[in-house]
Amino acid sequence: MRKIFAIASATLLALAGCGASASDTEAAETGDTGKAQAPAQGEQTSDANGDEPSVSIPADFRGSWDMRASDSCTPGEPRYVVGENWTSAWDGERNRVVDVRIINANTVELLGEPDPNAPDADQRFGLALNGNGNGMTLFAPQMSSTNFVRCDGESATAARPKQAALNTIPARYRGTWGGEGDHMACARENSGQDMTITANRIVYYGSGRVEISSVRQVSANTIAVEGRYGENGKPTTEPVSHEIELSDDGERLSELFDGMEPFDYNRC
């Protein structure tokens, strides 16, 4: 696998030095368009020598990660690592992060130190958690995103106290939902795109259902559910887990599966 991803590893080393939070507009306003602004001397400190860092990547994102594949997290192999204010790709040198912008509970935008060899390079990159914190996507301007799996045990996201455990799916998520963009979805009985959510079950008409065993509140509008899926007429035996995000007005809903595009619905 490492031979296959040799080029990708080199790319990630470059990406790990990219960062976020300073937009092109903000840079233009300061008169230093295209150059990342590092903290003043004395402000930037290193967690490598035990000092208090001047910026801090949220704990949920830190840890050891590997590219998503059949042999992910093989013992002894190098990893993509996120530290308190740095990243490192496959045993490469640490790339300092000089600014952190929180987009939402699962996404951060980072700004890396300027590259002396490419001072005008865009140093922004982002990290987005998925799969209840056990998956992560790295993205950067003009680069393809890369999907990772966590290799260091329980995710910080799963352990957060604010992710309250629930016994059932909250009432505001329940109801019948039609596939977004299909104007007849809610008019058809047993449509292949319709879905019904109850307190402890998700039914996909014409397909199957999920018997819910665990529900956690991830954020104000998002829950993480776990359960077992079974096709129509068959036992529910296949383990599944994903997140469900509700719009502020409660009229739109998205199912978020790790490594897949969201499935969007409108309330019927």
C-alpha positions as CSV (number, residue, x, y, z in Angstrom):
1,M,0.0,0.0,0.0
2,R,2.9,2.4,0.8
3,K,4.2,2.2,-2.7
4,I,0.8,3.0,-4.1
5,F,0.5,6.0,-1.9
6,A,4.1,7.3,-2.3
7,I,3.1,10.2,-4.4
8,A,0.1,10.9,-2.2
9,S,2.3,10.9,0.9
10,A,4.5,13.6,-0.7
11,T,1.4,15.6,-1.5
12,L,0.2,15.4,2.0
13,L,3.5,16.6,3.3
14,A,3.0,19.7,1.3
15,L,-0.7,20.0,2.3
16,A,0.2,19.6,6.0
17,G,2.1,22.8,5.7
18,C,-1.0,24.5,4.3
19,G,-3.3,26.3,6.7
20,A,-6.5,28.3,7.1
21,S,-8.2,31.3,8.6
22,A,-6.5,34.2,6.8
23,S,-8.6,34.8,3.6
24,D,-7.4,36.4,0.5
25,T,-9.5,39.4,1.3
26,E,-8.0,39.7,4.8
27,A,-4.5,39.4,3.4
28,A,-5.3,42.2,0.9
29,E,-6.5,44.5,3.7
30,T,-3.2,44.1,5.5
31,G,-1.2,44.8,2.4
32,D,0.5,41.4,2.4
33,T,-1.5,39.6,-0.3
34,G,-0.4,36.0,-0.7
35,K,1.8,35.9,2.4
36,A,0.6,34.1,5.6
37,Q,1.0,36.2,8.7
38,A,3.0,34.4,11.5
39,P,2.7,35.6,15.1
40,A,5.3,38.1,16.3
41,Q,8.5,36.8,17.6
42,G,8.1,35.5,21.1
43,E,4.4,34.8,20.6
44,Q,4.8,31.5,18.6
45,T,5.9,28.8,21.0
46,S,6.3,25.1,20.5
47,D,4.5,22.2,22.2
48,A,7.5,20.1,21.2
49,N,9.6,21.6,24.0
50,G,6.8,21.8,26.5
51,D,5.9,25.4,26.1
52,E,2.4,26.7,25.8
53,P,1.5,27.0,22.1
54,S,0.1,30.2,20.8
55,V,-2.6,28.4,18.8
56,S,-4.3,25.1,19.5
57,I,-6.0,22.6,17.2
58,P,-9.1,21.2,19.0
59,A,-8.4,17.9,20.7
60,D,-11.1,16.1,18.6
61,F,-8.8,16.4,15.5
62,R,-5.5,15.4,17.2
63,G,-4.1,11.9,17.0
64,S,-2.7,9.4,14.5
65,W,-4.4,8.8,11.2
66,D,-4.0,6.6,8.1
67,M,-5.3,6.7,4.6
68,R,-8.6,4.8,4.3
69,A,-7.9,1.3,2.8
70,S,-8.1,-2.4,3.6
71,D,-4.8,-2.3,5.4
72,S,-5.3,1.0,7.3
73,C,-3.5,1.3,10.7
74,T,-1.1,-1.6,10.2
75,P,1.1,-1.7,13.3
76,G,4.6,-0.2,12.8
77,E,3.7,1.9,9.7
78,P,4.1,5.7,9.8
79,R,1.0,7.9,10.1
80,Y,-0.4,11.3,9.4
81,V,-0.3,12.9,12.8
82,V,-2.2,16.0,14.1
83,G,-0.7,17.6,17.2
84,E,-1.7,20.6,19.3
85,N,-0.3,23.2,16.8
86,W,1.4,21.1,14.1
87,T,0.9,18.3,11.6
88,S,3.3,15.6,10.3
89,A,2.9,13.2,7.4
90,W,4.5,9.7,7.4
91,D,7.4,10.5,9.7
92,G,8.1,13.8,8.0
93,E,9.1,16.9,9.9
94,R,6.5,18.8,11.9
95,N,4.7,21.6,10.0
96,R,3.7,24.4,12.3
97,V,0.1,25.7,12.3
98,V,0.0,29.4,13.1
99,D,-3.8,30.0,13.1
100,V,-6.9,28.0,13.7
101,R,-10.4,28.9,12.6
102,I,-13.4,26.9,14.0
103,I,-16.0,26.4,11.2
104,N,-18.3,24.2,13.2
105,A,-18.2,21.3,15.7
106,N,-16.6,19.0,13.1
107,T,-14.6,21.3,10.8
108,V,-11.6,23.5,11.3
109,E,-9.6,25.7,8.8
110,L,-5.9,26.0,9.5
111,L,-3.1,28.3,8.4
112,G,0.4,26.8,8.1
113,E,3.7,28.6,8.4
114,P,4.9,30.3,5.2
115,D,7.1,28.0,3.0
116,P,10.5,29.8,2.4
117,N,10.8,27.9,-0.9
118,A,7.3,29.0,-2.0
119,P,6.5,32.2,-0.1
120,D,3.4,33.0,-2.3
121,A,1.8,29.6,-1.9
122,D,-1.6,29.3,-0.3
123,Q,-1.0,27.8,3.1
124,R,-4.6,27.1,4.0
125,F,-6.0,23.6,4.6
126,G,-8.9,22.1,6.5
127,L,-9.9,19.1,8.5
128,A,-13.4,17.7,8.8
129,L,-14.4,14.9,11.2
130,N,-16.9,12.2,10.2
131,G,-17.9,8.7,11.3
132,N,-18.4,9.8,14.9
133,G,-14.8,11.2,15.0
134,N,-13.2,8.0,13.8
135,G,-12.8,9.3,10.2
136,M,-11.4,12.6,8.9
137,T,-11.1,14.4,5.6
138,L,-8.2,16.7,4.7
139,F,-8.9,19.3,2.1
140,A,-6.9,22.2,0.6
141,P,-7.3,24.7,-2.2
142,Q,-6.8,23.2,-5.7
143,M,-6.1,19.8,-4.2
144,S,-8.2,16.6,-4.1
145,S,-9.5,15.7,-0.6
146,T,-8.0,12.8,1.3
147,N,-9.9,10.5,3.7
148,F,-8.3,9.1,6.8
149,V,-9.3,6.6,9.6
150,R,-8.2,7.1,13.2
151,C,-5.5,4.8,14.4
152,D,-5.2,5.7,18.1
153,G,-8.2,4.1,19.7
154,E,-11.2,6.0,20.9
155,S,-11.8,9.3,19.3
156,A,-11.9,12.5,21.3
157,T,-15.2,13.3,19.7
158,A,-16.8,10.1,20.9
159,A,-15.5,10.9,24.4
160,R,-16.7,14.5,24.6
161,P,-19.0,15.1,27.7
162,K,-21.1,17.5,25.6
163,Q,-22.1,14.6,23.4
164,A,-25.0,13.5,25.6
165,A,-26.2,9.9,25.3
166,L,-29.8,9.6,24.3
167,N,-32.2,6.6,24.6
168,T,-34.1,7.4,21.4
169,I,-34.0,9.6,18.3
170,P,-35.3,13.0,19.4
171,A,-38.9,13.8,18.3
172,R,-37.9,16.7,16.0
173,Y,-36.0,14.3,13.7
174,R,-38.9,11.9,13.4
175,G,-41.3,11.8,10.6
176,T,-41.5,10.9,6.9
177,W,-38.9,12.4,4.6
178,G,-38.7,12.6,0.8
179,G,-35.6,12.7,-1.4
180,E,-34.6,16.3,-2.0
181,G,-35.0,17.3,-5.7
182,D,-37.8,14.7,-6.2
183,H,-41.0,16.7,-6.1
184,M,-43.1,13.6,-6.2
185,A,-41.3,11.8,-3.4
186,C,-43.8,12.7,-0.7
187,A,-46.8,11.9,-3.0
188,R,-45.8,8.3,-3.7
189,E,-46.5,5.5,-1.2
190,N,-43.5,3.4,-0.5
191,S,-41.3,5.5,-2.8
192,G,-37.7,4.2,-3.1
193,Q,-36.5,7.6,-2.0
194,D,-38.7,8.1,1.0
195,M,-37.6,7.5,4.6
196,T,-39.4,7.3,7.9
197,I,-37.7,7.9,11.2
198,T,-39.3,6.8,14.5
199,A,-37.9,6.7,18.0
200,N,-35.7,3.7,17.4
201,R,-36.0,2.8,13.8
202,I,-35.1,4.2,10.3
203,V,-37.2,2.7,7.5
204,Y,-36.1,3.1,3.8
205,Y,-39.1,2.3,1.7
206,G,-38.4,-0.3,-0.9
207,S,-35.0,-1.1,0.6
208,G,-34.7,-2.0,4.3
209,R,-34.5,-0.6,7.8
210,V,-32.1,0.2,10.6
211,E,-32.9,-0.8,14.2
212,I,-31.2,1.9,16.3
213,S,-29.2,0.8,19.4
214,S,-27.4,4.1,20.3
215,V,-28.0,7.8,19.8
216,R,-25.7,10.6,20.8
217,Q,-26.1,14.4,20.5
218,V,-23.1,15.7,18.5
219,S,-24.2,19.3,18.2
220,A,-27.3,21.4,18.4
221,N,-28.7,20.0,15.1
222,T,-26.8,16.8,14.7
223,I,-27.1,13.4,16.2
224,A,-24.9,10.2,15.7
225,V,-26.8,6.9,15.5
226,E,-25.6,3.3,15.6
227,G,-27.6,0.2,14.8
228,R,-28.0,-2.8,12.5
229,Y,-29.3,-2.8,9.0
230,G,-31.4,-5.4,7.3
231,E,-33.0,-5.6,3.8
232,N,-36.7,-6.0,3.6
233,G,-37.7,-9.5,4.7
234,K,-34.2,-10.2,6.2
235,P,-32.8,-9.9,9.8
236,T,-31.0,-6.7,10.8
237,T,-27.5,-8.0,11.1
238,E,-25.2,-5.5,9.4
239,P,-23.6,-2.9,11.8
240,V,-24.1,0.7,10.6
241,S,-23.3,4.1,12.0
242,H,-23.8,7.6,10.7
243,E,-24.9,11.1,11.6
244,I,-28.2,12.9,11.0
245,E,-28.2,16.6,10.6
246,L,-31.4,18.7,10.8
247,S,-31.8,22.2,9.4
248,D,-32.6,25.1,11.8
249,D,-36.3,25.2,10.6
250,G,-36.7,21.4,10.9
251,E,-37.8,21.0,7.3
252,R,-34.6,19.5,5.8
253,L,-32.5,16.6,6.9
254,S,-29.2,15.1,5.8
255,E,-27.8,11.6,6.4
256,L,-24.0,11.8,6.7
257,F,-22.2,8.5,6.0
258,D,-18.4,8.3,6.4
259,G,-16.7,8.7,3.0
260,M,-19.9,9.4,1.1
261,E,-21.8,12.4,-0.2
262,P,-24.7,13.4,2.1
263,F,-28.2,12.1,1.4
264,D,-30.6,15.1,1.6
265,Y,-34.3,15.0,2.3
266,N,-37.3,17.3,2.7
267,R,-39.9,16.8,5.4
268,C,-43.2,15.4,4.0
